[in-house]
Amino acid sequence: MIRRVVALGLLAAVAAGLWLEVGSRRGPAGGKVIVLLVTETNRSALAYAPSGDRRARWRLEEDESAQLRLRLRPEDLPGPGTRLLVLHHVSGAGVRLHQAVYRLDRLPAVVPVAREVHWSGTVLDGGRLVSVNLVNNATRVVAGDLAIVAVLPEGTVELSYGGQTFRLPPEDLWEQLRVREDGGVSVFGDGGPEWSAALRRAMAWGLPATKLSVEHLGIWDRSRIGAGGP
């Protein structure tokens, strides 16, 4: 009788939410993938003006029904065991500095948002061309890497960043602003007057400022993800 109740319970759970957990692997079953968009926006991380745009790694676009679709390079397409797809975008002064795609099969996992960004270019120095990194990583105010801890029922993702753990349901957005001032790094969340005042102060005094946002784009059918990226 106990075995029968357990079996029925498992069947009901799969039928209701299509969620499975095997070992340390957890995520949507049935060929679905959770898509997260991690965006880092910097006030002053561009050290030199580039001669052109940096090639994109992925592209989000709307179809005729206004549904988002994702275009990736063939090597970045999710594999059979991929449960989460993380799109990482770094910009400075409105210029794309870096993009990456992370395919996660097992949790917990780390998205290396604190890793230095490199974009090689040439500048004129003393009458000769020299190779430099166009990105000034010292002005990126990041608090370490982003940890994806777990996926909870209904697709909510549990994350950790800068000593803060938070939960992000589908279609929700989390944001944090960090400003480096004389007394250290000031941290602001959820917008509001303090956030706006900190941004104005950073602009007026030339302070390094970084906004990190994590957006849960939802639980996607794999048919919405295809090759043909930029």
Protein Blocks (a to p, Z undefined) as FASTA:
>chain_A
ZZmmmmmmmmmmmmmnopacehjbccdehhiacddddddddfklcfbdcfbdcddfbdcd
ddfkopacddddfklpccfklmbdcdddddeehiafbdcddddfbdcddddfkbccdddd
dddeehiacdddfbdfklpccebjaddfbdcehhiacddeehiacdddehiacddddddd
fkbccddehiijklmmmmmmmmmnopacdddddddebjcdfklpcehiZZ
